[in-house]
Amino acid sequence: MNLRTAWLVVAACVLLAAGARSQGKDVTISDDDQTTIVDCNAGTATVSGDDNKVTIKGDCRALTVRGDDNVITAATVNELSISGDDNTLTVDNVARINVTGDDNSITWKLGVGGKRPEISDQGDDNKIREAK
């Protein structure tokens, strides 16, 4: 292998590694009664288990909550979807909130880009409010 070919191989590996780091990480929590911290890293997170305490760091393209009785804290979420019941969520920054489950409590601090999040609540007895 000549020097030029070696440099091209090294450059290609660097570009592939940079691309892999920029891709999002998809995380699923399907067990029950877990306490965990995950880094979303521009990926997606799904909580389908019950009675979990989850802290989600970083930016998420989507956070989906299908389980029940979870306590979730998240940094930044583009699309928050909740179909489970009796969950408590606190989100620092969120663009969209879609709720079809019941008896959930969602508190958001800021909307992404300085705008209020788009909110759709088709469940019963949900509390969706801005933090004070």
MDAnalysis code that builds the backbone (N, CA, C; Angstrom):
import MDAnalysis as mda
import numpy as np

u = mda.Universe.empty(396, n_residues=132, atom_resindex=np.repeat(np.arange(132), 3), trajectory=True)
u.add_TopologyAttr("name", ["N", "CA", "C"] * 132)
u.add_TopologyAttr("resid", np.arange(1, 133))
u.add_TopologyAttr("resname", ["MET", "ASN", "LEU", "ARG", "THR", "ALA", "TRP", "LEU", "VAL", "VAL", "ALA", "ALA", "CYS", "VAL", "LEU", "LEU", "ALA", "ALA", "GLY", "ALA", "ARG", "SER", "GLN", "GLY", "LYS", "ASP", "VAL", "THR", "ILE", "SER", "ASP", "ASP", "ASP", "GLN", "THR", "THR", "ILE", "VAL", "ASP", "CYS", "ASN", "ALA", "GLY", "THR", "ALA", "THR", "VAL", "SER", "GLY", "ASP", "ASP", "ASN", "LYS", "VAL", "THR", "ILE", "LYS", "GLY", "ASP", "CYS", "ARG", "ALA", "LEU", "THR", "VAL", "ARG", "GLY", "ASP", "ASP", "ASN", "VAL", "ILE", "THR", "ALA", "ALA", "THR", "VAL", "ASN", "GLU", "LEU", "SER", "ILE", "SER", "GLY", "ASP", "ASP", "ASN", "THR", "LEU", "THR", "VAL", "ASP", "ASN", "VAL", "ALA", "ARG", "ILE", "ASN", "VAL", "THR", "GLY", "ASP", "ASP", "ASN", "SER", "ILE", "THR", "TRP", "LYS", "LEU", "GLY", "VAL", "GLY", "GLY", "LYS", "ARG", "PRO", "GLU", "ILE", "SER", "ASP", "GLN", "GLY", "ASP", "ASP", "ASN", "LYS", "ILE", "ARG", "GLU", "ALA", "LYS"])
u.atoms.positions = np.array([
    [0.867, -1.168, 0.000],
    [0.000, 0.000, 0.000],
    [0.910, 1.225, 0.000],
    [0.664, 2.136, -0.928],
    [1.506, 3.335, -0.954],
    [0.988, 4.362, 0.045],
    [1.775, 5.400, 0.259],
    [1.461, 6.410, 1.269],
    [0.136, 7.112, 0.981],
    [-0.139, 7.412, -0.284],
    [-1.387, 8.100, -0.633],
    [-2.606, 7.230, -0.310],
    [-2.554, 5.958, -0.634],
    [-3.646, 5.050, -0.344],
    [-3.860, 4.922, 1.159],
    [-2.766, 4.867, 1.907],
    [-2.873, 4.780, 3.367],
    [-3.575, 6.015, 3.923],
    [-3.225, 7.184, 3.429],
    [-3.874, 8.419, 3.899],
    [-5.358, 8.439, 3.552],
    [-5.706, 7.947, 2.370],
    [-7.116, 7.883, 1.990],
    [-7.894, 6.940, 2.903],
    [-7.294, 5.808, 3.250],
    [-7.948, 4.870, 4.157],
    [-8.149, 5.512, 5.525],
    [-7.127, 6.197, 6.040],
    [-7.226, 6.870, 7.332],
    [-8.308, 7.946, 7.285],
    [-8.348, 8.750, 6.218],
    [-9.359, 9.807, 6.090],
    [-10.761, 9.222, 6.041],
    [-10.930, 8.122, 5.316],
    [-12.250, 7.479, 5.242],
    [-12.685, 6.968, 6.611],
    [-11.750, 6.385, 7.365],
    [-12.088, 5.895, 8.708],
    [-12.485, 7.040, 9.630],
    [-11.789, 8.163, 9.544],
    [-12.118, 9.325, 10.370],
    [-13.508, 9.840, 10.029],
    [-13.830, 9.926, 8.744],
    [-15.147, 10.397, 8.322],
    [-16.246, 9.431, 8.766],
    [-15.996, 8.143, 8.666],
    [-16.990, 7.170, 9.115],
    [-17.210, 7.264, 10.617],
    [-16.139, 7.433, 11.367],
    [-16.273, 7.555, 12.823],
    [-17.030, 8.822, 13.187],
    [-16.763, 9.919, 12.512],
    [-17.476, 11.175, 12.789],
    [-18.956, 11.024, 12.461],
    [-19.280, 10.338, 11.383],
    [-20.669, 10.109, 11.017],
    [-21.378, 9.235, 12.027],
    [-20.683, 8.231, 12.551],
    [-21.286, 7.352, 13.548],
    [-21.582, 8.112, 14.828],
    [-20.705, 9.030, 15.210],
    [-20.953, 9.802, 16.424],
    [-22.104, 10.765, 16.256],
    [-22.338, 11.273, 15.044],
    [-23.405, 12.249, 14.850],
    [-24.782, 11.583, 14.746],
    [-24.802, 10.266, 14.497],
    [-26.084, 9.572, 14.428],
    [-26.636, 9.388, 15.825],
    [-27.932, 9.407, 15.906],
    [-28.567, 9.291, 17.209],
    [-28.534, 7.884, 17.764],
    [-28.631, 7.819, 19.055],
    [-28.667, 6.548, 19.774],
    [-30.117, 6.259, 20.134],
    [-30.590, 5.056, 19.829],
    [-31.946, 4.665, 20.163],
    [-31.909, 3.805, 21.422],
    [-32.655, 4.227, 22.432],
    [-32.652, 3.566, 23.731],
    [-34.066, 3.105, 24.052],
    [-34.189, 1.862, 24.535],
    [-35.485, 1.337, 24.965],
    [-35.355, 0.812, 26.388],
    [-36.287, 1.229, 27.231],
    [-36.344, 0.734, 28.602],
    [-37.651, -0.047, 28.718],
    [-37.520, -1.367, 28.722],
    [-38.714, -2.213, 28.743],
    [-38.888, -2.953, 30.067],
    [-37.878, -2.906, 30.922],
    [-37.982, -3.553, 32.235],
    [-38.790, -2.677, 33.188],
    [-39.212, -3.263, 34.289],
    [-39.956, -2.543, 35.326],
    [-39.039, -2.240, 36.510],
    [-39.427, -1.219, 37.269],
    [-38.751, -0.863, 38.521],
    [-37.260, -0.589, 38.350],
    [-36.902, 0.137, 37.298],
    [-35.508, 0.482, 37.038],
    [-35.256, 1.952, 37.380],
    [-34.056, 2.236, 37.856],
    [-33.598, 3.605, 38.011],
    [-32.376, 3.735, 37.115],
    [-32.444, 4.609, 36.114],
    [-31.367, 4.666, 35.139],
    [-31.205, 6.062, 34.563],
    [-30.004, 6.325, 34.054],
    [-29.669, 7.560, 33.346],
    [-29.199, 7.150, 31.960],
    [-29.777, 7.744, 30.920],
    [-29.372, 7.437, 29.552],
    [-29.064, 8.730, 28.806],
    [-28.197, 8.608, 27.805],
    [-27.859, 9.739, 26.947],
    [-28.503, 9.504, 25.594],
    [-29.426, 10.372, 25.232],
    [-30.185, 10.197, 23.993],
    [-29.325, 10.507, 22.759],
    [-28.458, 11.510, 22.837],
    [-27.501, 11.809, 21.774],
    [-28.163, 11.938, 20.401],
    [-29.215, 12.743, 20.313],
    [-29.939, 13.026, 19.065],
    [-30.674, 11.808, 18.518],
    [-30.898, 10.806, 19.356],
    [-31.619, 9.615, 18.936],
    [-33.035, 9.624, 19.472],
    [-33.533, 8.430, 19.767],
    [-34.870, 8.292, 20.312],
    [-34.814, 7.486, 21.611],
    [-35.785, 7.703, 22.462],
    [-35.893, 6.930, 23.697],
    [-37.331, 6.447, 23.823],
    [-37.481, 5.197, 24.235],
    [-38.796, 4.601, 24.452],
    [-38.813, 3.971, 25.836],
    [-39.834, 4.316, 26.614],
    [-40.030, 3.704, 27.931],
    [-41.329, 2.920, 27.857],
    [-41.191, 1.598, 27.832],
    [-42.383, 0.749, 27.764],
    [-42.591, -0.028, 29.053],
    [-41.626, 0.023, 29.956],
    [-41.775, -0.624, 31.253],
    [-42.581, 0.240, 32.207],
    [-42.841, -0.300, 33.397],
    [-43.638, 0.395, 34.411],
    [-42.787, 0.694, 35.648],
    [-43.184, 1.747, 36.366],
    [-42.588, 2.098, 37.652],
    [-41.084, 2.370, 37.574],
    [-40.645, 3.024, 36.513],
    [-39.233, 3.353, 36.338],
    [-38.961, 4.795, 36.721],
    [-37.714, 5.071, 37.096],
    [-37.225, 6.432, 37.306],
    [-36.105, 6.628, 36.306],
    [-36.357, 7.481, 35.292],
    [-35.438, 7.613, 34.173],
    [-35.030, 9.070, 34.009],
    [-33.731, 9.297, 33.873],
    [-33.196, 10.610, 33.524],
    [-32.600, 10.491, 32.135],
    [-33.056, 11.351, 31.218],
    [-32.590, 11.317, 29.839],
    [-31.804, 12.585, 29.576],
    [-30.515, 12.415, 29.297],
    [-29.632, 13.547, 29.016],
    [-29.503, 13.743, 27.514],
    [-29.096, 14.949, 27.129],
    [-28.872, 15.232, 25.720],
    [-30.164, 15.532, 24.983],
    [-30.033, 15.644, 23.680],
    [-31.161, 15.964, 22.808],
    [-31.764, 14.686, 22.242],
    [-33.091, 14.583, 22.301],
    [-33.819, 13.443, 21.726],
    [-34.670, 13.908, 20.558],
    [-34.615, 13.151, 19.469],
    [-35.558, 13.412, 18.379],
    [-36.960, 13.075, 18.853],
    [-37.070, 11.967, 19.598],
    [-38.384, 11.534, 20.066],
    [-38.244, 10.796, 21.389],
    [-39.213, 11.030, 22.264],
    [-39.346, 10.283, 23.512],
    [-40.758, 9.722, 23.529],
    [-40.872, 8.407, 23.587],
    [-42.157, 7.730, 23.595],
    [-42.323, 7.002, 24.916],
    [-43.444, 7.245, 25.585],
    [-43.721, 6.599, 26.874],
    [-44.980, 5.761, 26.711],
    [-44.804, 4.442, 26.756],
    [-45.928, 3.511, 26.635],
    [-46.272, 2.861, 27.970],
    [-45.319, 2.878, 28.894],
    [-45.519, 2.246, 30.196],
    [-46.339, 3.127, 31.123],
    [-46.543, 2.622, 32.334],
    [-47.352, 3.314, 33.335],
    [-46.514, 3.597, 34.580],
    [-46.899, 4.651, 35.305],
    [-46.316, 4.988, 36.604],
    [-44.810, 5.241, 36.551],
    [-44.327, 5.840, 35.486],
    [-42.916, 6.177, 35.353],
    [-42.685, 7.625, 35.768],
    [-41.495, 7.905, 36.271],
    [-41.061, 9.268, 36.563],
    [-39.872, 9.529, 35.651],
    [-40.034, 10.478, 34.732],
    [-39.029, 10.711, 33.696],
    [-38.648, 12.185, 33.670],
    [-37.349, 12.434, 33.646],
    [-36.805, 13.777, 33.486],
    [-35.979, 13.777, 32.204],
    [-36.205, 14.767, 31.335],
    [-35.489, 14.813, 30.062],
    [-34.989, 16.231, 29.789],
    [-33.884, 16.316, 29.069],
    [-33.299, 17.616, 28.737],
    [-34.054, 18.260, 27.570],
    [-33.820, 17.781, 26.356],
    [-34.452, 18.360, 25.169],
    [-35.089, 17.261, 24.341],
    [-36.375, 17.455, 24.015],
    [-37.130, 16.462, 23.242],
    [-37.856, 17.187, 22.123],
    [-37.684, 16.708, 20.907],
    [-38.410, 17.308, 19.792],
    [-39.869, 16.844, 19.805],
    [-40.087, 15.531, 19.902],
    [-41.447, 14.965, 19.862],
    [-41.655, 14.084, 21.091],
    [-42.552, 14.505, 21.988],
    [-42.876, 13.739, 23.185],
    [-44.246, 13.104, 22.987],
    [-44.301, 11.746, 23.050],
    [-45.560, 11.020, 22.863],
    [-45.796, 10.132, 24.067],
    [-46.979, 10.260, 24.673],
    [-47.300, 9.485, 25.868],
    [-48.627, 8.769, 25.648],
    [-48.563, 7.436, 25.632],
    [-49.796, 6.651, 25.536],
    [-50.051, 5.865, 26.817],
    [-49.068, 5.838, 27.711],
    [-49.246, 5.171, 28.997],
    [-50.039, 6.036, 29.962],
    [-50.260, 5.518, 31.161],
    [-51.062, 6.209, 32.166],
    [-50.245, 6.469, 33.427],
    [-50.636, 7.526, 34.152],
    [-50.084, 7.846, 35.473],
    [-48.575, 8.090, 35.458],
    [-48.069, 8.678, 34.401],
    [-46.648, 9.015, 34.304],
    [-46.423, 10.462, 34.721],
    [-45.234, 10.741, 35.246],
    [-44.839, 12.097, 35.601],
    [-43.590, 12.434, 34.807],
    [-43.687, 13.467, 33.962],
    [-42.557, 13.854, 33.130],
    [-42.217, 15.322, 33.346],
    [-40.933, 15.592, 33.397],
    [-40.422, 16.961, 33.429],
    [-39.437, 17.089, 32.283],
    [-39.681, 18.049, 31.387],
    [-38.842, 18.228, 30.206],
    [-38.352, 19.669, 30.181],
    [-37.033, 19.848, 30.028],
    [-36.472, 21.200, 29.980],
    [-36.911, 21.941, 28.719],
    [-36.737, 21.309, 27.551],
    [-37.090, 21.918, 26.257],
    [-37.864, 20.897, 25.436],
    [-38.990, 21.336, 24.854],
    [-39.796, 20.404, 24.062],
    [-40.496, 21.166, 22.937],
    [-40.570, 20.537, 21.750],
    [-41.237, 21.160, 20.606],
    [-42.699, 20.735, 20.501],
    [-42.979, 19.413, 20.678],
    [-44.338, 18.893, 20.541],
    [-44.635, 17.896, 21.654],
    [-45.856, 17.987, 22.176],
    [-46.323, 17.057, 23.206],
    [-47.623, 16.439, 22.720],
    [-47.641, 15.104, 22.588],
    [-48.838, 14.370, 22.170],
    [-49.179, 13.356, 23.251],
    [-50.380, 13.486, 23.824],
    [-50.787, 12.596, 24.910],
    [-52.097, 11.916, 24.544],
    [-52.090, 10.580, 24.596],
    [-53.319, 9.814, 24.407],
    [-53.636, 8.987, 25.653],
    [-52.684, 8.873, 26.566],
    [-52.911, 8.164, 27.825],
    [-53.668, 9.031, 28.811],
    [-53.900, 8.501, 30.004],
    [-54.698, 9.189, 31.017],
    [-53.885, 9.431, 32.290],
    [-54.279, 10.471, 33.017],
    [-53.738, 10.779, 34.340],
    [-52.227, 11.001, 34.345],
    [-51.714, 11.604, 33.307],
    [-50.292, 11.917, 33.226],
    [-50.053, 13.355, 33.652],
    [-48.865, 13.611, 34.180],
    [-48.465, 14.966, 34.556],
    [-47.201, 15.316, 33.779],
    [-47.298, 16.333, 32.924],
    [-46.180, 16.756, 32.085],
    [-45.878, 18.217, 32.386],
    [-44.641, 18.485, 32.782],
    [-44.210, 19.852, 33.040],
    [-43.065, 20.159, 32.083],
    [-43.190, 21.255, 31.370],
    [-42.134, 21.674, 30.449],
    [-41.646, 23.064, 30.853],
    [-40.349, 23.321, 30.617],
    [-39.763, 24.601, 31.007],
    [-39.729, 25.583, 29.847],
    [-39.270, 25.131, 28.684],
    [-39.162, 25.993, 27.504],
    [-39.593, 25.226, 26.264],
    [-40.103, 25.970, 25.302],
    [-40.339, 25.385, 24.003],
    [-39.075, 25.502, 23.169],
    [-38.862, 24.577, 22.262],
    [-37.682, 24.620, 21.404],
    [-37.751, 25.857, 20.521],
    [-36.651, 26.560, 20.417],
    [-36.598, 27.765, 19.591],
    [-37.320, 28.952, 20.197],
    [-37.590, 28.903, 21.497],
    [-38.259, 30.016, 22.164],
    [-39.760, 30.061, 21.976],
    [-40.313, 29.075, 21.267],
    [-41.763, 29.028, 21.049],
    [-42.399, 28.078, 22.060],
    [-43.680, 28.286, 22.326],
    [-44.421, 27.330, 23.159],
    [-44.537, 26.017, 22.386],
    [-44.496, 24.893, 23.065],
    [-44.639, 23.625, 22.343],
    [-46.050, 23.449, 21.797],
    [-46.139, 22.702, 20.702],
    [-47.447, 22.292, 20.187],
    [-47.950, 21.192, 21.106],
    [-49.191, 21.297, 21.562],
    [-49.719, 20.339, 22.529],
    [-51.011, 19.727, 22.005],
    [-51.074, 18.376, 22.033],
    [-52.281, 17.638, 21.689],
    [-52.558, 16.680, 22.842],
    [-53.724, 16.852, 23.486],
    [-54.098, 16.008, 24.619],
    [-55.428, 15.343, 24.308],
    [-55.369, 14.059, 23.953],
    [-56.584, 13.305, 23.647],
    [-56.928, 12.303, 24.739],
    [-56.192, 12.338, 25.836],
    [-56.476, 11.457, 26.969],
    [-57.363, 12.161, 27.981],
    [-57.550, 11.523, 29.129],
    [-58.385, 12.073, 30.190],
    [-57.529, 12.415, 31.408],
    [-57.862, 13.527, 32.037],
    [-57.283, 13.958, 33.320],
    [-55.764, 14.128, 33.273],
    [-55.233, 14.582, 32.156],
    [-53.809, 14.884, 32.056],
    [-53.560, 16.315, 32.493],
    [-52.411, 16.553, 33.108],
    [-51.999, 17.902, 33.501],
    [-50.755, 18.245, 32.704],
    [-50.887, 19.195, 31.791],
    [-49.766, 19.624, 30.960],
    [-49.561, 21.106, 31.232],
    [-48.398, 21.437, 31.805],
    [-48.210, 22.825, 32.219],
    [-46.760, 23.250, 32.064],
    [-46.628, 24.570, 31.960],
    [-45.307, 25.188, 31.911],
    [-44.790, 25.343, 33.348],
    [-43.513, 25.039, 33.547],
    [-42.909, 25.210, 34.876],
    [-42.833, 26.687, 35.207],
    [-42.996, 26.996, 36.476],
    [-42.941, 28.399, 36.892],
    [-41.660, 28.686, 37.606],
])
